[in-house]
Amino acid sequence: MINTWHLILSEICHRKFHFGFAVLGVMTAVACSTSVIVLLAMHNMQTEQILQARRQVVQKRTEELEDQMRKIGKGMGFNILILPEDRNHSNANQTISGKTRIRFDNSRHCFVTD
């Protein structure tokens, strides 16, 4: 009876050139797959670092703008309720005296709508 390993080794010896190319092809495929996985992982890490840095810049700028808006509101001497444009304003207190309305209308930082 022929041993399986003996049969495999005799076939490899018979077709040395083809076996060498097959092994080389498998090694190349494994190397390419491994390098693509490593490169994608590195790219994801770099992208995450860039996004984190941008998030910090945006957060800092947002805090600065909120502070500026607070100072503007404080400088006007009024408590201001800022509502989103798409929100229903019917439940908000919209009673403003004439003088105050004129002051709001003339302010470059505030827009009063009916």
Solvent accessible surface area in square Angstrom, and as a share of the most:
residue,aa,sasa,rsa
1,M,243,1.09
2,I,122,0.62
3,N,93,0.48
4,T,90,0.52
5,W,174,0.61
6,H,119,0.53
7,L,100,0.50
8,I,73,0.37
9,L,103,0.51
10,S,51,0.33
11,E,83,0.37
12,I,46,0.24
13,C,80,0.48
14,H,137,0.61
15,R,124,0.45
16,K,139,0.59
17,F,145,0.61
18,H,129,0.58
19,F,88,0.37
20,G,37,0.35
21,F,115,0.48
22,A,59,0.46
23,V,60,0.35
24,L,100,0.50
25,G,41,0.39
26,V,97,0.56
27,M,116,0.52
28,T,72,0.42
29,A,59,0.46
30,V,91,0.52
31,A,60,0.47
32,C,74,0.44
33,S,63,0.41
34,T,74,0.43
35,S,52,0.33
36,V,81,0.46
37,I,119,0.60
38,V,76,0.44
39,L,109,0.54
40,L,106,0.53
41,A,51,0.39
42,M,93,0.42
43,H,110,0.49
44,N,99,0.51
45,M,122,0.55
46,Q,102,0.45
47,T,52,0.30
48,E,92,0.41
49,Q,122,0.54
50,I,99,0.50
51,L,77,0.38
52,Q,85,0.38
53,A,53,0.41
54,R,160,0.58
55,R,126,0.46
56,Q,113,0.50
57,V,101,0.58
58,V,95,0.55
59,Q,101,0.45
60,K,129,0.55
61,R,122,0.44
62,T,55,0.32
63,E,92,0.41
64,E,70,0.31
65,L,78,0.39
66,E,110,0.49
67,D,54,0.28
68,Q,91,0.40
69,M,93,0.42
70,R,133,0.49
71,K,114,0.48
72,I,47,0.24
73,G,12,0.12
74,K,149,0.63
75,G,64,0.62
76,M,22,0.10
77,G,64,0.61
78,F,65,0.27
79,N,160,0.82
80,I,73,0.37
81,L,129,0.64
82,I,123,0.63
83,L,37,0.18
84,P,75,0.47
85,E,165,0.74
86,D,135,0.70
87,R,119,0.43
88,N,105,0.54
89,H,65,0.29
90,S,91,0.58
91,N,119,0.61
92,A,24,0.19
93,N,139,0.72
94,Q,112,0.50
95,T,122,0.71
96,I,68,0.34
97,S,69,0.44
98,G,52,0.50
99,K,176,0.75
100,T,30,0.17
101,R,73,0.27
102,I,107,0.55
103,R,128,0.47
104,F,19,0.08
105,D,74,0.38
106,N,118,0.60
107,S,26,0.17
108,R,196,0.71
109,H,83,0.37
110,C,26,0.15
111,F,173,0.72
112,V,36,0.20
113,T,113,0.66
114,D,156,0.81
